[in-house]
C-alpha cells in the first residue's frame, strides 16, 4: 500500500458518513486513482500518485459526491436551525431572569434546568444555555431526518437579513454631543464626591443622601459605573480622530475585564437592610435585577468584542 494513497483515502473516509458501503466506495476510489496513475505515467509510485492525488480533488468534496441522500439534517430544516434556537433561547433567557429576580430553581424536564444562582457566575450559564438550545434543536431535526417521517412544523414568520459585509457604518461624532456627555459626567462625578454614592434611596440636596447600598458597595459599584461612562466618553472622543475597529475591540475587552473583576470580588450584603418586610422584598428584587443587568452587560460586551474581532480579521485576510 502506498502511503500517499493510504493517507488520502483515510482522509476521505473521515468525511464519508454513509450507513453502508463505505469500504466499497473507498475501494472504488483507490482503483480509479491507481488506474489513472498507470495510464498517465505508465507506472505507479509515490511520486506519480502524489501528482494524480493533487488533481483528484479535495477529500471533503470527493466524499460529498457519494453522500447524496445521506444528510445528517435535511436541507429543508437547516435554514430553521438558528430560528428555532433563537426562539428556544428567548424562553431560556426569560426563565433565567425569573430565577435571578426571585431566587428560584426552575426545572422543566427535559428542556430547562436553571439552578438558583446567587452571584455573577450566572454570566457563564447563559452561553452554555445557548449551546444547549442549539444542540437540542439539532437533535430534534436529526431524529426527524433519520426517521424519514412526514411532519409539519410551525414556521414562525420571522425574517432578518444578515449583512453582506461585516463592515460597520460609523456615525460621525458631533462636538455638541461630546460637550453634553462631559457636562453630564461632571455632574455624576460631583454627586459621587459629595454623597459617596450614585445609588440613592433618598436625596436631600441640603443634607446627606441616603444610599441604597452599604458604604463599601456604594463606592465599589459607583466607581464601576463612573469607569464605564468615562470609557464611553473617551471612545466617542477618539472617533473624531480615527474610526479604527481596534477602538471598540479594546473597549469591550476592557468591559469584560471589569465584569470579571465584579464576578471575582463579590461584596456580601451590598444592599442596606430595612425593617419593613415589604421594602425588604423590593430591595431583594432590585438586587436580582442588578445582577441580571451586569450579566446582560457582559454578554453584550462579549458579542461586540467578537464582532469587532471578526471585522478586523476579515480586513487582515483581505489585505493579504
N, C-alpha and C positions, 0 to 999 in steps of 0.2 A: 504494500500500500504506500502510495506517495504521500508525504507529509503535507504538502501544499493542498492536495486534493482532499485529504482527510480533514484538515482544519476548515476548509471551505464548506464541505458537506456538514461538518459538525455545527458550523455557524448557521447554515440554512436550517438545520434541524431544530435550533433554538426557536426559530420563528414559525416552524411548520406545525401549527396547532391543529391537528386533524384527529378525528375519532379512530380512524383505522386506515391502513395502507401507508403509514409513514415510511416504513423501511422500503416498500416498493417504489415510492416516489424518489427517495434518496438514491436507490439503486438505478433508477431510470436516469436521473441527473448525472450520476457517475459514469454510466455507459455512454451517455451523449457527449460528455466532456472528453472522455478517452478516445472516442471515435473521431471527434472533431480535431483533436490534437494529432492523431495519426494521419488524418487526411491532409492537414495543412503543413505538418513538419516531417512526416514520414517516420517519426519515432516519438516515443513517449518518455519524457524525462521531467525532472523537477523544473528545469528552465523553460521547456516548451509548455508545460502545464501552467506555469505562472503567467505566461502570456495569454493563454486561452482563458484562464480564470479571470484575468484582469478585464477582458472584454465580455465575459459571460453575463455579468450583471451583479448588482448589489445583492447580497444574500437575502435581505429582507424583501426586495422586490421579486426575486426568484421564488421565494416561498409563497409570496402573495398570489402568484399565478395559480397555485394549487389550493387556495383557500376559499374559493367561491362556494357559497352555501355553508361555510363553516364559521359564521360570525359568532363571536362571544356575546355581543349585544347587537340586536337587529338594527340596521341603519335607520329604521322607522322610529326607533326610540332614542338614538344618540343625541338628536337635537334637543331633547327634553331633559337630558341628564341634569344640566345646570338649573333649568327652570324648576324642576321638582325639588332639587337640592335646596334652592333658594327658598321655596315655599316651606319646606320642612324646617329649615334653619330659622325662619321667622317665628314659627311656633316655639322652637327650642329657645330662641332669644327671649320671647315673651315669658315663658315659664321660668327661665333663669332670672329675669327681672323680678318676678313674684317671689322667687326663692331668696333673692338678695334682700328685698324690702321686708318681708315677713319672717325670714329665717326658717323657711320650710325646707323639708326634703321632699322632692316630688318624684314619684315613680309612676310611670305609665308603661307598663310592660307590654311588649318588648321594645318600645320605641324610645322612651326617655328614662334616664335616671339622673336626677340633679341633686347632688348631696348638699346639705347645709354648709355653706362656706362663710367663715367668719372674717376673712381678711382678703386682701387683694390678690391672693394666689388664684382667685377665680378668673383672673385675666388669662391664665393658662387653660382654663376649662373651655372657653368659647371656641378657640381654634380647633381643639380636639373634637368639640361637638360638631363643627363644620365638616371635619374629615369623616366623622361617624355618619353624619347625614348623607354625605356623598356616597359612602360605602353602602349604606342601606338602600339608597336608590339604585345604585349599580347592581346590587344583589337581586333586587326585585326584577329589574329589566333582564338580568341574566337568566333568572329562573323562567321568566315568561318566554324568552327567546329559545332556550333549550327545550322547553316543554312543547314548543310549537303549537300553542293553543291560540285560538282566536279570542281576543279580549279587547273590549272597548274601554278606553281610559278617558277621563275628562281632561281636555286640553284647555287650560285657562288661557284666555286671550290676552296674554301679557307680551308686549313687544318691546324690544330695546335694540339699539344699534350699537355695535362695538365700533370704536373709532378706527378708521382705515390706517391711520398712522399714529404712533404713540407720542406725537408732538403736542406739547401743551401750549395753549394760547394764553399769553400773558396780557393782563390788563395794565395799561400804562399808569404808573403811580402818579398821584397828584399831591402838590405841596399842601393844599388846604387839609387833606385827609391826614397827612403826617403831622401837621400842626395840631389838629384836633386830637389825634392819638396821644401826642406828647402832653397836651393840656390835661386830658383825662388821666394819663399815667401820673402826672404830677399830683392831681387830687387824690388818687389812690395811695400814692406814697405818703402824702401828707396825713391822710387818715390813719395809715398804719403807724407812722411815727408818733402820732398824737394818742391813739387809742390802743395801739399794740395788737390790733386785730382787724380783719376785713370781714369777719363773720359776726354780725351784730344780732343780738336778740332784741335790744332796745338801744336807742341812741338819743342822748340829750346833748346838744351842742355846747351847753354851758357846763355840763358835768361829765363825769367819766361814763363811757358807754359800757353796756352790759354785753359781754361776749357770749356767743352760742357755744363756744369751745372753752376748754380749760386753758390756762395761760401757755403751757408748753405746746399744746396742739394749735392754739391760735397763731403763735409765732411760726410754727412749722408749716402749716398749710397756707398761711398768708404769704409767706416768702415763696412758697411753691407757686402760688397764683401770680405774684408780682414777677417772678422769673419768667413765667410763660408769656405774660403781657409784654415784658421788656424784650423778650426774644422776637415776638411778632413785630414789634416796632422796629427793631434792628433789621430784620429781614425785609420789611417794607421799605426802609430807607436804602438798603443795598440795591433794591430794584431800580433806583434812579441811575445806578452806575453799571449794573450788569443784570442780564436775565438768565444767568447760568443755572443749569439744573442742579449744580452742586449745592446751591444755597438751600433749597427745600430739603435736599438729601441730608445735609448736615443738621438742619433744624430738627427734622424728625428723628434723626439719630440721637440728638440731644434730649428730645422729649422722651424717647424710650429709656434713656439713662435715668431721667427724672422719675419715670414710673417705676423703674427697677429699684431706685432708692426708696421710694414710698413703700413698695412691696416688702422690702427687706428691713425697713425700720418702722414697723407699725407702732403707733402710740396708743396704749391702752386707755380706755375710758376717755376718749377725746371730747365727747360731749359733756356739758355740765349736767349734774343730776338735780332734778327738781322733786318736790314733794307731791305735786299733783299727778295722779296716775294718768290722767288724760294727756297732760303735757309730756309725760314720760313716753307715752306711745307715739306722740308726734315726733319727739326727738329720735326715737328708735327708727321711725320711717325715714326721717331726714338722714340719719347715719347710713342706712342701707342705700338710699338714693345717692348719697355722696360717693359711696364705694362703687356703685354702678357707673356713675359719671366718670370716675377715674379709669375704670375698666374700658369703657367705650372710648375715652380719650386715648388710651394706649393702643386700642385696636385701630382707630383712625390713623394715628401716627405711624403704626406699622404698615398699614395699607399704603399711605402716602410715601413712606420710605421705599417700599419695594417698587412702587410705580416710578419714582424718580430714578431708582437704580436701574430699572428696565429701560427707561428712556436713554439714560447715559450709556448703557451697554449697547443699545441699538445704534446710537450715534458713533460709538467707538468702532463697531464692526463694519458699519457702512463706510467709514473713512479709511479702512484698511485696503 
